[in-house]
Amino acid sequence: MPLIRDISRADYTVVEELLHSNDLGDDRFYNPDGLDVVVAELHGSVVGGAEFHLHHDFGHDEGRETHPGEQTFVLAMAVADTDRRSGVGRALLTEIARRTQEADDTFLALVPQDGDDDEAASRQAFFQACGLTRYGPDRPGAAWGCPVSKILDADAPGSRPFPHQTSPPLMAARARRTRRHATG
């Protein structure tokens, strides 16, 4: 199982490459200031990463009337092609749900990368398997989400399916950040 931990400066290049290989990069130097970022490590190598915001009100800001309000919003999630279907994406999402619960948020949301290809359908199937459902109209950019308890209840009570390591969340303000979309 992957080790899930906070990003370190040494991980920036790998996370930048992961995001770019999943069509999530913006061809600028990777700078996660102002974001919470966790990485997944297998056999000493970073093979996945996820960016998220705790206490985010994405739905109301975007005019989504059916949105439940403040929650954790996953901005981007990427897993190396060679490590997909090995539990890395689920481990990242479960760690984000755990941190969401610790922050007293009760809902987790994201917007899967759009597209008409098999990869887009695969991403949506992954998020659905993790307990998320689409809410609001079925259109490009539709938000998906669920109560964090739905993700956490999938774990055995009182146990962790993967080791984790926690360090203080990234708190530096980011001057400018383009919102990214999630992929699993």
QUIJO-V476437 format. One record per helix or strand of 3 or more residues. SS is the DSSP state (helix for helix, strand for strand). FROM is the first residue (numbers start at 0). TO is the last residue. If there is no record, write none. Layout:
SS,FROM,TO
SS,FROM,TO
This chain:
strand,2,5
helix,8,20
strand,35,41
strand,44,55
helix,57,60
strand,70,78
helix,80,82
helix,87,101
strand,106,109
helix,117,128
strand,132,134
strand,142,146
helix,147,151
